[in-house]
């Protein structure tokens, strides 16, 4: 997803993502693993914004982490009895209160901008579809939610407004900017070219671009796909006018933020480079290639940048704090869609029903054969505390060896928030598309998931 520089819980601001704090880290106090640490683990709900805060451990079961939807986990350092601080900054603290039956019932998050209390969810407490629908209405959700299992649509409903016109209500065919969900189409395009023997995933940048500097010439397509190239996240605004030559000059002159192939470093520009590789290897413009090789075989007739003939009231406007923005395709785009700061890593326009067709095409091997689909959805690289535990090719991957294997990706901009979850072994697809960026949007897919997996 397009990483934002902050997240909101209610009206409280946490300036954490991308923040580097090296001084004044809290001193750790020993906490026993096992029984003691388990009293904190669980899900807590901040009810005013209906946001779930998850306290959890990883494989070693000795360190606590705090997670909120669509953000990387934050490591907690013990500073006293039932008190913790964020390792990233001691100004953010967590206290656990009201112990009962061996677990704490309340989580208090103390921030420089204020304090909030979250209540532990009751064990086995799962919302049914009617309750979820009611909560979406109460939250003034704006967008479309579609949930399906195999060939049956379980839930499909639109909420809120697509624009401020008199007839501007969202409907189930409204088209949204899906932001970084775009990356999975770029990855699928690369794999399609691999199937056609036009590229190899081990190809290096130096095969496709001239004058690649020494620190970047050995970056492979595989590393671009898995965000392990070491490239920075971005080099400019989404709608900045930039030529291919200028874009490449900025990318190649940028400083690597980690050694090539060694660390997970989410990079939008890495996916823009993949876009250019698709064009060079196929001899076609990026969107035309996707349209021919992916969208048409999947019967996704309302997906793309500029090829679909968008109706005047089909594409949703985004909203920020009640103010209506332009439609995404009314921004500064070229005649072929967005410029390279966005192209291929975000900005594809589509509707929920087309994303369901895409999910079905993946599970039915319509576009990619079975062996290639396995590579597509495989957890190639551990993401070291990113939003997803592992990253495949354009997908986050969790529980790979379980019947509940989950592949997912979200997207954000200032105006849109999107989520696509797929349980390939269970045939479950959950799609959430919103034209208002709010944190609770990333709790919606989890609520539907909990309901379906409990059945």
CORMOJO-V242130 format. One record per pair of residues at least 6 apart in sequence whose C-alpha atoms are under 6 Angstrom apart, sorted by the first residue. I is the first residue (numbers start at 1). J is the second residue. D is the distance in whole Angstrom. If there is no record, write none. Layout:
BEGIN
i=(I,I)
j=(J,J)
d=(D,D)
END
This chain:
BEGIN
i=(1,1,1,1,2,2,2,5,6,6,6,7,10,12,25,26,28,28,28,29,29,33,39,39,40,41,41,42,42,43,43,43,43,44,44,44,44,44,44,45,45,45,45,46,51,53,53,54,54,55,55,56,56,57,57,57,64,65,65,65,65,66,66,67,69,71,72,72,72,73,75,75,76,76,76,76,77,77,77,78,82,82,83,83,84,84,85,85,85,86,92,92,93,93,94,94,95,95,96,96,97,97,98,98,99,105,105,106,106,106,107,107,108,108,109,109,142,142,142,143,143,143,143,143,144,144,144,145,145,145,145,146,146,146,147,147,147,147,148,148,148,149,149,150,158,158,158,159,160,161,161,161,162,162,162,162,162,163,173,174,174,175,175,175,175,175,176,176,176,177,177,177,178,178,179,179,179,179,180,180,180,181,181,181,182,182,182,183,183,184,186,187,187,193,194,201,201,202,203,203,204,204,204,205,205,206,206,219,223,224,225,226,227,227,227,227,228,228,228,228,229,229,230,230,230,230,230,230,231,232,232,233,233,233,234,234,238,238,239,264,268,271,271,272,272,272,275,279,279,298,300,302,303,303,304,304,305,305,306,317,317,317,318,318,318,319,319,319,320,376,377,378,379,379,379,379,380,380,381,381,382,383,383,388,390,390,391,395,395,396,396,396,397,397,398,398,399,405,406,406,407,408,408,409,409,410,410,411,411,415,415,415,416,416,416,416,417,417,418,418,419,419,420,420,421,421,422,422)
j=(180,410,411,412,180,411,412,17,14,15,17,14,49,113,90,90,77,78,79,78,79,62,102,103,104,55,56,54,55,53,54,120,121,52,53,118,119,120,121,51,52,118,119,118,440,67,68,66,67,65,66,64,65,63,64,65,76,73,74,75,76,73,74,73,442,387,385,386,387,385,86,87,84,85,86,87,84,85,87,84,95,96,94,95,93,94,92,93,94,92,110,111,109,110,108,109,107,108,106,107,104,106,104,105,105,119,120,118,119,120,117,118,116,117,115,116,159,160,434,158,159,433,434,435,157,158,433,156,157,431,432,155,156,431,154,155,429,430,154,428,429,427,428,427,170,171,172,170,170,168,169,170,168,169,170,316,317,317,351,314,351,314,315,316,350,351,316,349,350,347,348,349,348,418,346,347,411,412,345,346,411,409,410,411,345,346,348,345,394,394,344,393,394,199,200,221,222,220,220,221,218,219,220,217,219,212,217,229,229,270,393,393,264,265,266,267,261,263,264,265,260,261,256,257,258,259,260,265,256,257,267,266,267,268,268,269,341,342,332,383,345,344,345,343,344,345,344,285,286,361,354,350,349,350,348,349,337,348,337,325,326,327,325,415,435,325,415,436,415,393,392,392,390,391,392,397,391,392,390,391,390,389,390,396,396,397,397,408,409,407,408,409,406,407,405,406,405,423,422,423,422,420,421,419,420,418,419,417,418,435,436,437,434,435,436,437,434,437,432,433,431,432,430,431,429,430,428,429)
d=(5,5,4,6,6,6,5,5,6,5,6,6,6,6,6,6,5,5,6,5,5,5,6,4,6,5,5,6,5,6,5,6,6,6,5,5,5,4,6,6,5,5,5,4,5,6,5,6,5,6,5,6,5,6,5,6,5,6,5,4,5,6,5,5,5,5,6,4,4,6,6,6,6,6,5,6,5,5,6,4,6,6,6,5,6,5,6,4,6,6,6,5,6,5,6,5,6,5,6,5,6,5,6,5,6,6,5,6,5,6,6,5,6,5,6,5,5,4,6,6,5,5,4,6,6,4,5,6,6,6,5,5,4,5,5,5,6,5,5,6,5,5,4,5,6,5,5,6,6,6,4,5,5,5,5,4,6,5,6,6,6,6,5,6,5,4,6,5,6,6,6,5,6,6,4,5,5,6,6,5,4,6,6,6,6,5,6,5,5,4,6,6,6,6,6,5,5,5,5,6,5,5,4,5,6,6,5,6,5,5,5,6,6,5,5,6,5,6,5,6,5,5,5,5,5,6,5,6,5,6,6,6,4,5,6,5,5,5,5,5,6,6,5,6,5,6,5,5,6,6,5,6,6,4,5,5,5,6,6,6,6,4,5,5,5,6,5,5,6,5,6,5,5,5,5,6,6,5,6,5,4,6,5,5,6,5,6,6,6,6,5,6,6,5,6,5,5,6,6,5,5,6,4,6,6,5,4,6,5,6,5,5,6,4,5,5,5,5,6,5,6,5,6,5,6,5,6,5)
END
